[in-house]
Amino acid sequence: MSLVRRAVAGDGCGRVVVVTSGGTTVPLEKNTVRFIDNFSSGLRGAAATEYFLESGCSVVLFSRDSAIHPFVRHLHTGPLNCSLLDRIEAHGTPDADKQTVCLRPASDSFHRALDLYKRTRDRFVQINFQSVTEYLFGLQMLSEVCEPLGAGAAFFLAAAVSDYFIPPQQMSEHKIDSRSGEGLDLHLSQVPKLLGMIRDKAPKAFIVGFKLETDLSLLKPKACRSLAKYNLDMVIGNELHTRRDKVVFFLPQEREITITRTGEVELERSIVERFNELHAAKIETEAQ
C-alpha cells in the first residue's frame, strides 16, 4: 500500500491510523440473498477519520461499504431521500464527461469538510468490506502491511464486528428454501477474535479496541478483560444510549479517562485529541 510505504520512507508525519468503521454482515448462504446485520452506522469511524486527518495523521479507513463516509456525511444530515435533490443544482455544460454541480445551499460544515478533503486526500485511502469474513481477512492484511511502521502505526477499531457467523463449510450453497413452513433453525459459531492477531502481526503498534454495552455494570469488567487478554494499549468503552455524549478510556494499570461531549462539538474530536496524545507517548517510549 503506497500510503504506508510513504510513511515508512519518512514522507509526512510517519503516523498511520487504521480506522475500522460500520457493522459486518453474516451471510446465510454462499450465494447470498439473506444475511444477519447490526445497527452500526459507521458515524464514529467517519468522524474520527476527519479529525485524524486534520491532526496530520495518514488514515486508512477500513469501512463497511454502506456505512456513513467521512466528508460527504456533511452533505445531508437527514434521511437520505429525494429531498437531497432539492439541495443540488447542476449548471454549465459537460466538460470531459464531468458535470459541474453546485450545492444550494451548502452548509458551513460541508465547506469545511470539502476543504479538509482536498488538503488531505493524499494521506487518505478507503477500503470497503461487507461480510464478517471480508473484514477478518482485510484486517489481517492491514496488520501485516503496517508492521514496518512499528509504533507509528495505530489501530482505531471502531467497527461493530459480528460475534457469531456460519462457517463457509456449513453454509447453504443456494438460497434457503422457505416453503417448508416449519421455520428456520440456525446454528451460529463464534467469530474468531482478531485483536490478538493484530498484536502478533504488528507487535509495536498502538492498538485500541472498542466495547459497547447496554448494561453499564458490565462495561468496565468486560473492557478490562479485553484489555488484558489481547494485550491492547486501550479499550474505549461506551454505553448504548449515551455513546454520542460520553466514552471511557480503559488503560493498563487500572487507569481510566472519561471523555464527554462539550456543546455542539462532536465527541469524536475530543476522542481523537486524547488518542493522539497517548499514541505519541507510546512512540516516545518505544524510541528510548
Disulfide bonds with the S-S distance in Angstrom:
none
